[in-house]
Amino acid sequence: MIDREEIKQELIRIAGAERVTADEMMSGHTTFRIGGPADFFVTPRDVDSLRGVLQFVRGHEIPHFILGNGSNLLVSDEGYRGVVIRIGNGFDELAAEGTGIRAGAGVLLSQIAAAARGAELTGMEFASGIPGSLGGAVVMNAGAYGGELKDIVRSVTVMTEEGEVLVIGRPDMDFGYRTSIVKKKHWTVLAADLLLQEGDPAAIDARMNELREARTSKQPLNYPSAGSTFKRPEGYFAGKLIMDSGLAGCRVGGAAVSAKHCGFVVNEGGATASDVYRLIRKVRRVVYEKYGVMLEPEVKFVGNFPDLNA
Ligand SMILES: Cc1cc2nc3c(=O)[nH]c(=O)nc-3n(C[C@H](O)[C@H](O)[C@H](O)COP(=O)(O)OP(=O)(O)OC[C@H]3O[C@@H](n4cnc5c(N)ncnc54)[C@H](O)[C@@H]3O)c2cc1C
């Protein structure tokens, strides 16, 4: 059994001392601003370094978690017992060619949208306000305002757990509502090729501004959150069900159902993961009792949480 100091030294050997930290507070890496310490936090500088880290943690059966921009996560107050592997700085290529864009998994959607606008390409506007990395957005098939990642992805470059690099064409990505094949296969997204269309810069600007205003007016962007807390249940809207259940403004500790948009649980100040978890549980129970609809979280739970259905 490998001990903590050996894990640290090996990670430093593979990834470099400046790219490895111990007991890293995850609250600094999530848009919820919540989450206790990860035993180890590694930001690989490139594909080879990532491969080395993956092979090491796998070889020693050390739990590991792939982190993008942390905008869809609730990390437990106890943090994460294992290695968090951040796909960020190091996976940041961004190039437009013809009507295509190739971007690294660590690039933010807002940066890609700006690059698309600069190259006079349309099709990316819907994603410009989603605060995720390209990798996280591909995994989640992120979507908004009628668009989804699957509409613009041509292919995705992934690394398997064994360290093999594969290029997966869109038809094989099994994209669905807020899901793709990536999680099921335990792949890591390295990059993606997107296919857009030639567009008029003024029209692109107008659409991005329109969507920005729609978000600002409807979403509680002044509080930390992880976006929509629940998936859209078939035939309903989560936010409306929650509002109609009388839960607007409902609080547990520092966590609250946003009165501006009931689909968002927000951190109004000092919320713990446990506050958010208990509020999610309460919302599910009340909505179920009232409407017979069991809301499923869209937010991913990382670390130790009691079973929501127990
Ligand atoms: C204010 C706000 C508004 C939002 N609006 C929207 C919206 O309109 N539409 C929408 O769909 N979402 C929305 N979200 C949620 C979130 O931004 C998206 O789900 C986004 O795609 C998550 O990307 P991320 O890089 O932050 O991923 P993370 O939150 O870091 O991770 C999400 C999941 O992806 C995995 N992952 C991340 N990167 C990789 C990688 N490179 N390889 C393999 N797995 C990876 C993680 O393991 C995790 O399972 C919103 C969030 C906020 C805070």
The ligand as a MOL file (V3000), in Angstrom:
LIG
                    3D

  0  0  0     0  0            999 V3000
M  V30 BEGIN CTAB
M  V30 COUNTS 53 58 0 0 0
M  V30 BEGIN ATOM
M  V30 1 C -24.2920 30.4590 -13.5020 0
M  V30 2 C -24.2760 29.1170 -14.2190 0
M  V30 3 C -25.0090 28.9570 -15.3800 0
M  V30 4 C -25.0070 27.7250 -16.0470 0
M  V30 5 N -25.7340 27.6050 -17.1960 0
M  V30 6 C -25.7340 26.4290 -17.8500 0
M  V30 7 C -26.4800 26.2730 -19.0650 0
M  V30 8 O -27.1170 27.1900 -19.5570 0
M  V30 9 N -26.4420 25.0620 -19.6600 0
M  V30 10 C -25.7360 24.0150 -19.1660 0
M  V30 11 O -25.7480 22.9310 -19.7740 0
M  V30 12 N -25.0320 24.1310 -18.0370 0
M  V30 13 C -25.0000 25.3040 -17.3580 0
M  V30 14 N -24.2800 25.4230 -16.2150 0
M  V30 15 C -23.5860 24.2350 -15.6510 0
M  V30 16 C -22.1250 24.0560 -16.1200 0
M  V30 17 O -21.5460 25.2970 -16.5130 0
M  V30 18 C -22.0300 23.0720 -17.2780 0
M  V30 19 O -22.4910 21.7860 -16.8980 0
M  V30 20 C -20.5920 22.9200 -17.8010 0
M  V30 21 O -20.6050 22.1900 -18.9860 0
M  V30 22 C -19.6530 22.2350 -16.8000 0
M  V30 23 O -18.3160 22.3950 -17.2790 0
M  V30 24 P -17.0880 22.4510 -16.2720 0
M  V30 25 O -15.8510 22.5600 -17.1050 0
M  V30 26 O -17.2840 23.4860 -15.2550 0
M  V30 27 O -17.1630 20.9940 -15.6580 0
M  V30 28 P -17.0140 20.5380 -14.1270 0
M  V30 29 O -18.1020 21.1520 -13.3330 0
M  V30 30 O -15.6230 20.7470 -13.6810 0
M  V30 31 O -17.2780 18.9650 -14.2830 0
M  V30 32 C -18.5480 18.4890 -14.7040 0
M  V30 33 C -18.4030 17.0080 -15.0610 0
M  V30 34 O -17.5730 16.8880 -16.2010 0
M  V30 35 C -16.4070 16.0870 -15.9150 0
M  V30 36 N -15.2920 16.7050 -16.6630 0
M  V30 37 C -14.9080 18.0080 -16.6650 0
M  V30 38 N -13.8930 18.1900 -17.5320 0
M  V30 39 C -13.6230 16.9680 -18.0680 0
M  V30 40 C -12.6860 16.4860 -19.0290 0
M  V30 41 N -11.7890 17.2970 -19.6440 0
M  V30 42 N -12.6950 15.1790 -19.3310 0
M  V30 43 C -13.5600 14.3130 -18.7330 0
M  V30 44 N -14.4730 14.7160 -17.8120 0
M  V30 45 C -14.4980 16.0230 -17.4980 0
M  V30 46 C -16.2510 16.1250 -14.4170 0
M  V30 47 O -15.5900 14.9580 -13.9560 0
M  V30 48 C -17.7090 16.1880 -13.9680 0
M  V30 49 O -18.2820 14.9000 -13.9930 0
M  V30 50 C -24.2550 26.6390 -15.5340 0
M  V30 51 C -23.4980 26.8180 -14.3680 0
M  V30 52 C -23.5030 28.0440 -13.7220 0
M  V30 53 C -22.6680 28.2240 -12.4680 0
M  V30 END ATOM
M  V30 BEGIN BOND
M  V30 1 1 1 2
M  V30 2 1 2 3
M  V30 3 2 2 52
M  V30 4 2 3 4
M  V30 5 1 4 5
M  V30 6 1 4 50
M  V30 7 2 5 6
M  V30 8 1 6 7
M  V30 9 1 6 13
M  V30 10 2 7 8
M  V30 11 1 7 9
M  V30 12 1 9 10
M  V30 13 2 10 11
M  V30 14 1 10 12
M  V30 15 2 12 13
M  V30 16 1 13 14
M  V30 17 1 14 15
M  V30 18 1 14 50
M  V30 19 1 15 16
M  V30 20 1 16 17
M  V30 21 1 16 18
M  V30 22 1 18 19
M  V30 23 1 18 20
M  V30 24 1 20 21
M  V30 25 1 20 22
M  V30 26 1 22 23
M  V30 27 1 23 24
M  V30 28 2 24 25
M  V30 29 1 24 26
M  V30 30 1 24 27
M  V30 31 1 27 28
M  V30 32 2 28 29
M  V30 33 1 28 30
M  V30 34 1 28 31
M  V30 35 1 31 32
M  V30 36 1 32 33
M  V30 37 1 33 34
M  V30 38 1 33 48
M  V30 39 1 34 35
M  V30 40 1 35 36
M  V30 41 1 35 46
M  V30 42 1 36 37
M  V30 43 1 36 45
M  V30 44 2 37 38
M  V30 45 1 38 39
M  V30 46 1 39 40
M  V30 47 2 39 45
M  V30 48 1 40 41
M  V30 49 2 40 42
M  V30 50 1 42 43
M  V30 51 2 43 44
M  V30 52 1 44 45
M  V30 53 1 46 47
M  V30 54 1 46 48
M  V30 55 1 48 49
M  V30 56 2 50 51
M  V30 57 1 51 52
M  V30 58 1 52 53
M  V30 END BOND
M  V30 END CTAB
M  END
